[in-house]
Amino acid sequence: MKQTDLTGVFELTPRRFADSRGHFSETYNADTLARHGINTLFVQDNQSYSRDIGTVRGLHFQAPPSAQAKLVRVLQGVIWDVAVDIRRGSPSYGHWVGRELSAETGNQLFIPAGFLHGFVTRTADCVVAYKCSATYAPATEGAVRFDDPDLAIDWGIDAQDAVLSDKDAAAPHFASLNSPFTYADAT
């Protein structure tokens, strides 16, 4: 488990046991995470399929009381996965971290509540799975533009080439975000 530049966001790479048939790995173990200080109870699993390279999903969050922590992994393909700190009062408020996640490496990103989350596909036909600590609650969801200039996230693509949902294309700018999260609540 590797701590990223944002406190609470971790990259995990489960061990793989390989033989002539392929490989096996334990992709989630609550006891193992708890030994590293992550005691998140996951209650919902999501999976997305993205056909095209350059498909962007995000940046999304759910506000309390339905705030979500996520454990993200790729089942097929390669993505650039991004977390942005939106905890008011945090020394890293508005800062982002990105990691390439792939089916080949099996690495994962743990993103606690209080962060925006999004990803862009780097290969066609990507399948992404993520565990969530709260069920989907549309009344609490929020979003920020993936290409917001104040965040200056390097997605590795030109913004005009991004494949977006109508909802993500209409997401507001970061400057207009009234974050429901505070750093004191997370510590």
Summary of the structure (lengths in Angstrom):
residues: 187
radius of gyration: 16.0
end to end distance: 19.8
largest distance: 53.8
contacts: 553
relative contact order: 0.25
helix: 12%
strand: 41%
